[in-house]
Amino acid sequence: MSTARFGWRLPRVFAHRCGGALAPENTLAGLRIAARLGITAVEFDVMLSADGSPWLIHDETLERTTNGVGRVGSSSDAQLRALDAGIRRHPAFVGERVPTLAAAAAACRQLGLHANVEIKPAAGCEELTGSVVARQVQQLWAGTAQPLVSSFSEAALQAARAVAPTLTLGCLFERVPTDWRERLRRLGAATLHCDAGLVDDGVIAEARACDIPLLCYTVDDPVLASSLFVRGVAAVFSDRIDLVGDDEAADGRPADHHSGGSRR
């Protein structure tokens, strides 16, 4: 499979869940911090409300990251709009709201951030979430470089591909399965994502031989990040973007994943 045509240079570091540990996860505050620290790309999770609208949130339930209770998929847009995303875990950010995908897209464009939009469907909503998110991504980023759209759910990715054939897709795994190449081929996916603690050199070598960027989560130690780049990992997702920066001169990663093809 040929190198993905991202329309933007694949960076070394993505801010995990908008701003990592430096702000409430999946919030506009995180996006602003990432941009201020010089990070050029962010990752965030998207799930549907009871009204079928895409919102940035990771869990199927509200309790861990907001002052709400219950399930995201059972909450209306009005209920989600009223939630406080800072009060539970980030007192300095009390009053920070849960953003819609539209608000996040506008902030990314304003701040000059590229995005990895992770489709995070609630159980039983894989196809619907994939199609809604893909359609909105195309609309919200029209006229500019489209985000990378990834998911653990192959059903969600299939639905996304059906409504938005030109999107760049990424397959998420914990441990990479032996048939990963066939799965990516079937989905028309361009990137492979996995747990940094479960990746082995055989997978890294195979991905590089296939010209498939391999992205690893969640890497908060700069020494570990540098070792992954030396081994051939293309990019990492980090909660500590204050420690794991995107200074390519400081690492040994070959810079061969760019818009338009490989420099190998």
Kinemage of the C-alpha trace (Angstrom):
@kinemage 1
@onewidth
@group {chain A} dominant
@subgroup {mainchain}
@vectorlist {calphas} color= white
{ca met a 1} P 0.000 0.000 0.000
{ca ser a 2} L 1.382 3.409 -0.922
{ca thr a 3} L 2.078 6.197 1.551
{ca ala a 4} L -1.022 8.140 2.617
{ca arg a 5} L -1.677 11.471 0.915
{ca phe a 6} L -2.436 13.421 4.056
{ca gly a 7} L -2.436 16.840 2.484
{ca trp a 8} L -0.266 17.826 5.473
{ca arg a 9} L 2.992 16.622 6.886
{ca leu a 10} L 2.559 13.814 9.399
{ca pro a 11} L 4.113 15.237 12.600
{ca arg a 12} L 6.171 13.375 15.135
{ca val a 13} L 3.887 14.126 18.113
{ca phe a 14} L 0.114 14.407 18.472
{ca ala a 15} L -1.420 15.936 21.594
{ca his a 16} L -3.540 13.126 23.049
{ca arg a 17} L -7.190 14.060 23.692
{ca cys a 18} L -6.552 17.677 22.632
{ca gly a 19} L -4.001 18.753 25.229
{ca gly a 20} L -2.968 15.674 27.138
{ca ala a 21} L -2.656 16.011 30.898
{ca leu a 22} L -2.279 19.798 30.757
{ca ala a 23} L -5.999 20.541 30.383
{ca pro a 24} L -9.334 18.762 30.694
{ca glu a 25} L -9.315 16.087 28.013
{ca asn a 26} L -11.152 16.658 24.747
{ca thr a 27} L -11.657 20.391 25.305
{ca leu a 28} L -10.881 23.597 23.462
{ca ala a 29} L -8.600 24.581 26.354
{ca gly a 30} L -6.423 21.613 25.462
{ca leu a 31} L -6.259 22.722 21.830
{ca arg a 32} L -5.107 26.186 22.867
{ca ile a 33} L -2.393 24.760 25.125
{ca ala a 34} L -1.176 22.396 22.404
{ca ala a 35} L -0.874 25.269 19.954
{ca arg a 36} L 0.907 27.436 22.517
{ca leu a 37} L 3.492 24.686 23.087
{ca gly a 38} L 4.210 24.429 19.374
{ca ile a 39} L 2.424 21.128 18.804
{ca thr a 40} L 1.088 21.030 15.257
{ca ala a 41} L -1.391 18.132 15.502
{ca val a 42} L -3.953 16.950 18.011
{ca glu a 43} L -6.040 13.828 18.548
{ca phe a 44} L -9.531 13.782 20.027
{ca asp a 45} L -12.462 11.410 20.514
{ca val a 46} L -15.926 11.898 19.043
{ca met a 47} L -19.179 10.295 20.171
{ca leu a 48} L -22.844 10.986 19.349
{ca ser a 49} L -25.418 12.562 21.643
{ca ala a 50} L -29.024 11.409 21.910
{ca asp a 51} L -29.767 13.995 19.206
{ca gly a 52} L -27.243 12.369 16.877
{ca ser a 53} L -24.726 15.224 17.098
{ca pro a 54} L -20.965 14.585 17.392
{ca trp a 55} L -19.321 15.778 20.619
{ca leu a 56} L -15.774 15.465 21.933
{ca ile a 57} L -15.799 12.905 24.743
{ca his a 58} L -14.029 9.617 25.380
{ca asp a 59} L -16.248 7.555 27.679
{ca glu a 60} L -19.755 6.304 27.042
{ca thr a 61} L -20.660 7.772 30.438
{ca leu a 62} L -20.293 11.320 31.761
{ca glu a 63} L -19.081 10.859 35.326
{ca arg a 64} L -15.299 10.605 34.872
{ca thr a 65} L -14.740 13.763 32.843
{ca thr a 66} L -17.717 16.026 33.595
{ca asn a 67} L -20.132 16.998 36.364
{ca gly a 68} L -22.889 15.073 34.582
{ca val a 69} L -24.302 11.626 35.186
{ca gly a 70} L -25.591 9.009 32.788
{ca arg a 71} L -24.720 8.025 29.266
{ca val a 72} L -23.541 10.317 26.493
{ca gly a 73} L -25.844 8.594 24.023
{ca ser a 74} L -28.827 9.265 26.278
{ca ser a 75} L -27.984 12.940 26.775
{ca ser a 76} L -29.410 15.677 24.574
{ca asp a 77} L -27.319 18.396 22.973
{ca ala a 78} L -28.740 20.869 25.498
{ca gln a 79} L -27.701 18.655 28.403
{ca leu a 80} L -24.162 18.184 27.062
{ca arg a 81} L -23.813 21.896 26.362
{ca ala a 82} L -24.461 22.672 30.035
{ca leu a 83} L -21.813 20.321 31.442
{ca asp a 84} L -18.581 21.394 33.128
{ca ala a 85} L -15.578 19.449 31.788
{ca gly a 86} L -13.069 20.946 34.208
{ca ile a 87} L -14.586 20.632 37.633
{ca arg a 88} L -13.893 16.937 38.244
{ca arg a 89} L -10.164 16.714 37.532
{ca his a 90} L -8.866 20.180 36.600
{ca pro a 91} L -9.988 22.838 39.122
{ca ala a 92} L -8.094 25.551 37.255
{ca phe a 93} L -10.422 24.938 34.306
{ca val a 94} L -13.770 25.063 36.093
{ca gly a 95} L -16.388 26.155 33.581
{ca glu a 96} L -14.678 24.596 30.560
{ca arg a 97} L -17.362 23.102 28.329
{ca val a 98} L -17.608 19.877 26.360
{ca pro a 99} L -17.163 20.991 22.748
{ca thr a 100} L -18.968 19.861 19.648
{ca leu a 101} L -16.992 18.531 16.698
{ca ala a 102} L -17.905 21.745 14.880
{ca ala a 103} L -16.378 23.866 17.664
{ca ala a 104} L -13.219 21.751 17.689
{ca ala a 105} L -12.878 22.003 13.909
{ca ala a 106} L -13.205 25.791 14.051
{ca ala a 107} L -10.590 25.993 16.812
{ca cys a 108} L -8.178 23.732 14.919
{ca arg a 109} L -8.466 25.887 11.839
{ca gln a 110} L -8.027 29.096 13.839
{ca leu a 111} L -5.002 27.728 15.716
{ca gly a 112} L -3.406 26.062 12.689
{ca leu a 113} L -3.687 22.556 14.148
{ca his a 114} L -4.024 19.353 12.158
{ca ala a 115} L -6.289 16.709 13.640
{ca asn a 116} L -6.673 13.002 14.158
{ca val a 117} L -10.391 12.526 14.745
{ca glu a 118} L -11.009 9.246 16.552
{ca ile a 119} L -14.485 7.833 16.037
{ca lys a 120} L -15.501 6.552 19.474
{ca pro a 121} L -18.890 4.882 19.001
{ca ala a 122} L -21.072 3.760 21.854
{ca ala a 123} L -21.905 0.060 21.749
{ca gly a 124} L -24.414 -0.625 18.992
{ca cys a 125} L -23.855 2.740 17.296
{ca glu a 126} L -20.763 1.910 15.259
{ca glu a 127} L -22.138 2.441 11.740
{ca leu a 128} L -24.208 5.503 12.613
{ca thr a 129} L -21.318 7.190 14.434
{ca gly a 130} L -18.898 6.427 11.617
{ca ser a 131} L -21.141 7.876 8.945
{ca val a 132} L -22.157 10.995 10.904
{ca val a 133} L -18.599 11.834 11.933
{ca ala a 134} L -17.188 11.252 8.451
{ca arg a 135} L -19.838 13.398 6.812
{ca gln a 136} L -19.263 16.244 9.265
{ca val a 137} L -15.479 16.011 8.935
{ca gln a 138} L -15.783 16.501 5.198
{ca gln a 139} L -18.059 19.508 5.686
{ca leu a 140} L -16.190 21.143 8.567
{ca trp a 141} L -12.762 20.873 6.960
{ca ala a 142} L -13.943 21.642 3.416
{ca gly a 143} L -11.408 23.672 1.498
{ca thr a 144} L -8.511 22.721 3.764
{ca ala a 145} L -6.444 19.658 4.629
{ca gln a 146} L -8.757 16.938 5.924
{ca pro a 147} L -8.055 15.244 9.272
{ca leu a 148} L -6.860 11.710 9.735
{ca val a 149} L -9.921 9.715 10.912
{ca ser a 150} L -9.253 6.626 13.026
{ca ser a 151} L -11.120 4.106 15.158
{ca phe a 152} L -10.873 0.786 16.969
{ca ser a 153} L -14.189 -0.052 15.312
{ca glu a 154} L -13.835 -1.471 11.822
{ca ala a 155} L -17.605 -1.145 11.383
{ca ala a 156} L -17.342 2.582 12.078
{ca leu a 157} L -14.472 2.921 9.616
{ca gln a 158} L -16.398 1.004 6.945
{ca ala a 159} L -19.360 3.360 7.403
{ca ala a 160} L -17.031 6.375 7.266
{ca arg a 161} L -15.465 5.122 4.045
{ca ala a 162} L -18.901 4.566 2.487
{ca val a 163} L -20.012 8.195 2.968
{ca ala a 164} L -16.617 9.860 2.539
{ca pro a 165} L -14.478 7.877 0.081
{ca thr a 166} L -11.586 10.343 0.075
{ca leu a 167} L -10.979 10.485 3.837
{ca thr a 168} L -7.625 9.266 5.158
{ca leu a 169} L -8.397 6.457 7.617
{ca gly a 170} L -6.344 4.865 10.381
{ca cys a 171} L -6.880 1.475 12.043
{ca leu a 172} L -6.490 1.388 15.822
{ca phe a 173} L -5.447 -1.718 17.738
{ca glu a 174} L -4.012 -2.483 21.141
{ca arg a 175} L -1.729 -5.240 19.885
{ca val a 176} L -1.358 -5.355 16.105
{ca pro a 177} L -3.011 -8.528 14.720
{ca thr a 178} L -1.168 -10.764 12.290
{ca asp a 179} L -3.654 -9.932 9.505
{ca trp a 180} L -3.324 -6.161 9.889
{ca arg a 181} L -2.338 -5.600 6.277
{ca glu a 182} L -5.507 -7.298 5.015
{ca arg a 183} L -7.651 -5.295 7.418
{ca leu a 184} L -6.124 -2.009 6.278
{ca arg a 185} L -6.477 -3.039 2.633
{ca arg a 186} L -10.142 -3.933 3.114
{ca leu a 187} L -10.877 -0.534 4.670
{ca gly a 188} L -8.629 1.469 2.387
{ca ala a 189} L -6.855 2.669 5.542
{ca ala a 190} L -3.513 4.424 5.393
{ca thr a 191} L -2.135 4.368 8.942
{ca leu a 192} L -1.633 1.725 11.634
{ca his a 193} L -2.017 2.669 15.318
{ca cys a 194} L -1.217 0.586 18.398
{ca asp a 195} L -0.226 0.572 22.061
{ca ala a 196} L 3.405 1.622 22.412
{ca gly a 197} L 3.951 -1.052 25.047
{ca leu a 198} L 2.750 -3.827 22.749
{ca val a 199} L 4.532 -2.984 19.493
{ca asp a 200} L 7.369 -5.217 18.361
{ca asp a 201} L 10.183 -4.686 15.915
{ca gly a 202} L 8.709 -7.168 13.442
{ca val a 203} L 5.549 -5.081 13.077
{ca ile a 204} L 7.579 -1.883 12.802
{ca ala a 205} L 9.746 -3.390 10.052
{ca glu a 206} L 6.729 -4.790 8.204
{ca ala a 207} L 4.910 -1.452 8.327
{ca arg a 208} L 7.955 0.402 7.038
{ca ala a 209} L 8.406 -2.128 4.244
{ca cys a 210} L 4.779 -1.478 3.233
{ca asp a 211} L 5.266 2.301 3.545
{ca ile a 212} L 2.548 2.444 6.221
{ca pro a 213} L 3.060 5.032 8.976
{ca leu a 214} L 2.921 3.356 12.402
{ca leu a 215} L 1.609 5.578 15.219
{ca cys a 216} L 1.862 4.597 18.897
{ca tyr a 217} L -0.132 5.646 21.965
{ca thr a 218} L 0.225 6.857 24.743
{ca val a 219} L 3.859 7.946 25.163
{ca asp a 220} L 4.691 10.343 27.994
{ca asp a 221} L 8.406 9.619 28.467
{ca pro a 222} L 10.728 11.490 26.072
{ca val a 223} L 13.319 8.707 26.292
{ca leu a 224} L 10.718 6.138 25.249
{ca ala a 225} L 9.526 8.428 22.467
{ca ser a 226} L 13.058 8.813 21.100
{ca ser a 227} L 13.627 5.054 21.205
{ca leu a 228} L 10.398 4.447 19.284
{ca phe a 229} L 11.422 6.941 16.602
{ca val a 230} L 14.828 5.290 16.276
{ca arg a 231} L 13.099 1.911 15.881
{ca gly a 232} L 11.010 3.315 13.026
{ca val a 233} L 7.728 4.461 14.590
{ca ala a 234} L 6.393 7.434 12.620
{ca ala a 235} L 4.563 9.323 15.387
{ca val a 236} L 3.351 9.111 18.971
{ca phe a 237} L 0.349 10.369 20.913
{ca ser a 238} L 1.292 11.982 24.217
{ca asp a 239} L -0.404 13.318 27.337
{ca arg a 240} L 2.824 15.134 28.273
{ca ile a 241} L 3.312 17.428 25.325
{ca asp a 242} L 5.340 19.660 27.630
{ca leu a 243} L 7.947 16.859 27.795
{ca val a 244} L 7.559 15.037 24.474
{ca gly a 245} L 7.923 17.805 21.916
{ca asp a 246} L 8.046 17.747 18.138
{ca asp a 247} L 11.722 18.683 17.731
{ca glu a 248} L 12.869 16.380 14.954
{ca ala a 249} L 16.475 17.438 15.308
{ca ala a 250} L 16.539 15.797 18.733
{ca asp a 251} L 15.521 12.333 17.617
{ca gly a 252} L 16.573 9.700 15.169
{ca arg a 253} L 13.367 9.180 13.224
{ca pro a 254} L 13.806 9.020 9.485
{ca ala a 255} L 11.607 11.795 8.054
{ca asp a 256} L 9.985 9.804 5.280
{ca his a 257} L 6.227 10.264 5.714
{ca his a 258} L 5.237 13.479 3.969
{ca ser a 259} L 2.374 14.704 1.887
{ca gly a 260} L 2.735 13.367 -1.619
{ca gly a 261} L 4.881 10.353 -0.922
{ca ser a 262} L 8.019 8.980 0.609
{ca arg a 263} L 11.473 10.494 0.716
{ca arg a 264} L 13.182 7.089 1.068
